[in-house]
Amino acid sequence: MKFSRRTVCFLLGSAMLAGTAVAQTWEPTKPIQLIVGFSPGGGTDVIARAIAAGSQEVMPQPMVVINKPGASGVIAADAVSRAAPDGYTLLVAGGSESTSLPNHQQVSYKQSSFRPIGHVIRLRMMVVVKNDGKIKNFADLVKYAKANPGKMAYGTSGVGSLTHSMMLMVNKAAGIDTFHVPYKGDAEVVTGILGDQVQIGLGSPDQFKSWIDTGKLIPLTLSSNDRFPGLPNVPTLKELGYDIYLENMKGVVAPAGLPDEIYTYLNEKLRKAMETEGFRNIVNKSNFEVQYMDGPMFGRTMASMSNGIAAALKK
């Protein structure tokens, strides 16, 4: 069959247009909601606003931070797990609501309810004691706890929190028995240990550092894989022979079922947002440690932490 020159040109042009349409990638046409499961002003909220600030420099539509506080982040996670996987509803996740609380209580979602986009900030966790002469290092703590089973109290930011899970993992790995005193927040943990309400405090280095600098608290160990640059003499649990890795991770996830082209776009823009001046200005003021992971690595790390917590909770 022969075609006229005009017909051939039309067919070639149509093919080129079709190829262009296929090559086009997803791009947002309206603002993206970035959901935070905690109140404005807290660490997770600050991280979300850093992401939003950075996104304004690399995306055609803004990310709008929406606070849905309640139940230690569970309310926000539940809402996002049920949202449409269209790229317009995201969650700042990776902390207690993602890796810890689901092991302590029934929640409406699973890790498989989300598709991780990328990890942004790492928040380490550490064990501290009051500088009263009894305990100077982690070996001293283990020795004292074994000699006094059930008598040492540890304070955390709440039942099911990552710090609660961390000490449960320590108890099991070290073969010690301590009891939990949950507080409403990090500030109360500091008050509790300084006021001798508890003997052990768990939280982030920035939470304790000013008290460590004044000599009132002694840092014993960290649950991260490497040492904290701000306190380089504090060993990790792994260095001390305990196979424990747990951090308060902060990244972005979407509802499960997010198409690959939307994931690719959001992952690339998140990574670029982390390089912007707007993002850096906010995280540097809060002394956050920036750490990028792509979605699959972020997801695997959360799953590994959750599995470690589940193992510690088994009798």
C-alpha positions in Angstrom: 0.0 0.0 0.0 1.4 3.4 -1.0 0.9 6.5 1.0 1.1 10.1 -0.2 3.8 12.3 1.0 1.3 14.3 3.0 0.0 11.1 4.7 3.6 10.0 5.6 4.3 13.4 7.1 1.1 13.3 9.1 1.9 9.8 10.4 5.4 10.7 11.4 4.2 13.8 13.2 1.6 11.9 15.1 4.2 9.4 16.2 6.5 12.1 17.4 3.6 13.7 19.4 2.7 10.4 20.9 6.3 9.8 21.9 6.4 13.2 23.6 3.2 12.5 25.5 4.6 9.2 26.8 7.9 10.9 27.8 6.1 13.6 29.9 6.3 13.0 33.6 3.9 13.8 36.5 4.1 17.3 38.0 1.8 18.7 40.7 -0.9 21.1 39.5 -2.1 22.1 43.0 -0.5 22.4 46.5 0.7 19.2 48.2 -0.4 18.6 51.8 2.5 17.6 54.1 0.8 16.1 57.2 2.5 16.3 60.6 1.2 14.2 63.5 2.4 16.7 66.2 1.7 20.3 67.3 3.3 23.3 65.7 6.7 24.2 67.1 7.9 20.7 67.8 10.9 19.0 66.1 8.8 17.1 63.6 6.9 20.3 62.7 10.2 22.2 62.2 11.5 19.5 59.9 8.3 19.6 57.9 8.6 23.4 57.5 12.2 23.0 56.4 11.0 20.5 53.7 8.2 22.9 52.7 10.7 25.8 52.5 13.1 23.8 50.3 10.3 22.6 48.0 9.3 26.2 47.1 12.7 26.6 45.4 12.4 23.4 43.3 8.7 22.7 42.7 6.0 24.6 40.7 3.4 24.1 43.6 4.0 24.6 47.3 4.0 22.0 50.1 1.6 23.1 52.8 2.2 21.9 56.3 -0.9 20.6 58.0 -0.7 19.7 61.7 -2.9 16.8 62.9 -1.7 16.1 66.4 -2.9 13.3 68.6 -2.1 9.8 69.8 1.7 10.3 69.3 1.3 10.7 65.5 -1.2 7.8 65.0 -4.1 10.1 64.0 -2.1 11.7 61.2 -0.7 8.4 60.0 -4.1 6.9 59.9 -5.4 9.8 57.8 -2.6 9.6 55.3 -2.9 5.8 55.0 -6.5 6.3 53.8 -5.8 9.1 51.4 -5.7 8.8 47.7 -2.2 7.8 46.4 -2.1 10.7 44.0 1.0 12.6 45.3 -1.1 15.4 47.0 -1.1 14.0 50.5 2.2 13.1 52.2 3.2 12.3 55.8 6.3 13.2 57.8 7.1 9.8 59.2 9.7 7.4 60.5 9.4 8.1 64.2 7.4 6.4 66.9 4.2 6.3 64.9 6.0 4.3 62.2 8.4 1.9 63.9 7.5 1.8 67.6 3.8 2.3 68.5 2.5 -0.3 66.1 4.4 -2.9 68.1 2.9 -1.7 71.4 -0.8 -1.2 70.4 -3.3 -1.9 67.7 -3.3 0.8 65.0 -5.3 1.0 61.8 -2.3 0.9 59.4 0.9 -1.1 58.7 4.2 -0.1 57.2 2.8 -1.6 54.0 0.1 1.1 54.1 2.7 3.6 52.9 5.2 4.1 50.1 8.4 5.8 51.5 9.6 8.8 49.4 12.8 9.6 51.2 14.6 10.1 54.5 15.7 13.6 55.5 16.8 13.9 59.1 18.3 11.6 61.7 17.6 12.1 65.4 19.8 9.9 67.6 18.9 8.6 71.0 21.0 8.2 74.0 21.1 6.9 77.6 22.1 9.3 80.4 22.3 9.2 84.2 22.7 11.9 86.9 26.3 12.7 87.8 26.0 11.6 91.5 29.0 9.3 91.7 27.2 5.9 91.4 27.4 5.2 87.7 30.1 6.5 85.3 29.7 4.3 82.2 27.3 1.8 80.7 29.0 -1.2 82.3 28.4 0.4 85.7 24.7 0.7 84.9 24.4 -2.9 83.8 26.3 -4.1 86.9 24.1 -2.0 89.2 20.9 -3.0 87.5 21.8 -6.7 87.8 22.5 -6.3 91.5 19.3 -4.4 92.0 16.7 -6.0 89.7 13.5 -4.0 89.2 14.7 -1.1 91.3 16.1 1.2 88.6 13.6 3.5 86.9 14.0 5.0 83.4 12.1 8.0 82.1 10.9 8.4 78.5 8.5 10.6 76.5 5.7 8.1 76.7 4.4 4.5 76.5 5.2 3.1 73.1 7.7 5.8 72.2 11.0 5.0 70.5 12.8 5.8 73.8 10.5 3.3 75.6 11.3 0.7 73.0 15.0 1.5 73.2 15.2 0.7 76.8 13.2 -2.5 76.4 15.8 -3.6 73.8 18.6 -2.7 76.2 16.9 -4.6 79.0 16.7 -7.7 76.9 20.1 -7.5 75.3 21.9 -6.8 78.7 19.8 -9.1 80.8 18.6 -6.4 83.2 15.3 -5.5 84.7 14.3 -1.8 85.0 10.9 -0.2 85.2 9.3 2.4 83.0 8.2 5.9 84.1 6.5 7.6 81.1 6.4 11.4 81.0 4.4 13.7 78.7 7.4 15.0 76.9 11.2 15.3 76.7 11.5 18.3 79.1 9.8 16.3 81.9 12.4 13.5 81.4 15.1 15.9 82.2 13.2 17.2 85.2 12.6 13.6 86.4 16.2 12.5 86.3 17.6 15.7 87.9 15.0 15.5 90.6 15.8 11.8 91.3 12.4 10.5 90.2 14.2 8.2 87.8 17.8 7.0 87.6 18.0 6.7 83.8 17.0 9.1 81.1 16.5 8.4 77.4 16.2 11.0 74.7 18.1 12.9 72.0 21.6 14.4 72.4 20.3 17.9 71.9 17.7 17.3 74.7 20.5 16.5 77.2 23.6 18.3 75.8 23.3 21.5 77.9 23.1 19.4 81.1 25.9 17.3 80.0 28.0 20.4 79.3 27.4 21.6 82.8 28.4 18.2 84.3 25.0 17.4 85.8 24.3 14.5 83.5 26.6 11.8 82.2 26.0 10.3 78.7 26.5 6.6 78.7 25.7 5.3 75.2 23.9 5.9 71.9 21.7 3.5 69.9 22.9 4.8 66.5 25.4 2.9 64.4 28.1 5.6 64.7 29.1 8.2 67.3 27.5 11.6 67.6 30.0 14.3 66.5 28.8 16.7 69.2 29.8 14.1 71.9 32.6 12.1 70.3 33.6 10.2 73.4 30.2 8.6 73.9 30.3 5.0 72.6 27.5 3.3 70.7 25.7 0.2 72.1 27.1 -1.8 69.2 30.6 -0.8 70.2 29.8 -2.1 73.7 28.7 -5.4 72.3 24.9 -5.0 72.0 23.4 -5.4 68.6 21.0 -2.5 68.9 20.3 0.1 66.3 17.4 2.6 66.8 17.0 6.2 65.7 14.1 8.6 65.5 14.0 8.8 61.7 12.3 11.7 59.9 11.3 11.5 56.2 8.4 11.6 53.9 6.0 8.8 52.9 2.9 8.6 50.7 -0.1 6.3 50.8 0.6 2.8 49.4 -0.2 2.5 45.7 1.6 5.7 44.7 2.5 5.3 41.0 6.2 5.0 40.1 6.3 8.3 38.1 4.9 10.3 41.0 7.4 8.6 43.4 10.3 9.4 41.1 9.3 13.0 40.8 8.7 13.5 44.6 11.9 11.7 45.5 14.0 13.8 43.1 12.4 17.0 44.3 12.8 16.1 48.0 16.5 15.4 47.4 16.9 18.7 45.7 14.9 20.5 48.4 17.5 19.3 50.9 20.2 21.2 49.1 18.4 24.5 49.1 19.2 27.5 51.2 15.7 27.6 52.6 15.9 24.0 53.9 19.5 24.4 55.3 18.7 27.6 57.1 16.0 26.0 59.1 17.7 22.7 60.0 21.0 24.4 60.9 19.2 26.6 63.4 17.9 23.5 65.1 21.2 21.6 64.9 19.5 18.7 63.0 21.6 16.1 61.3 20.7 15.9 57.6 20.8 12.4 56.2 19.3 11.4 52.8 18.0 7.9 52.0 15.9 7.0 49.0 12.5 5.5 49.5 13.4 1.8 49.3 16.4 2.3 51.8 14.2 4.4 54.1 11.5 1.7 54.0 14.0 -1.2 54.7 15.5 0.8 57.6 12.1 1.4 59.2 11.2 -2.2 58.8 14.5 -3.4 60.4 14.0 -1.1 63.4 10.4 -2.2 63.8 11.5 -5.9 63.7 14.1 -5.2 66.4 11.4 -3.7 68.6 9.0 -6.5 68.0 11.7 -9.0 69.1 12.4 -7.1 72.3 8.7 -7.2 73.2 8.5 -11.0 72.8 8.5 -12.8 76.1 
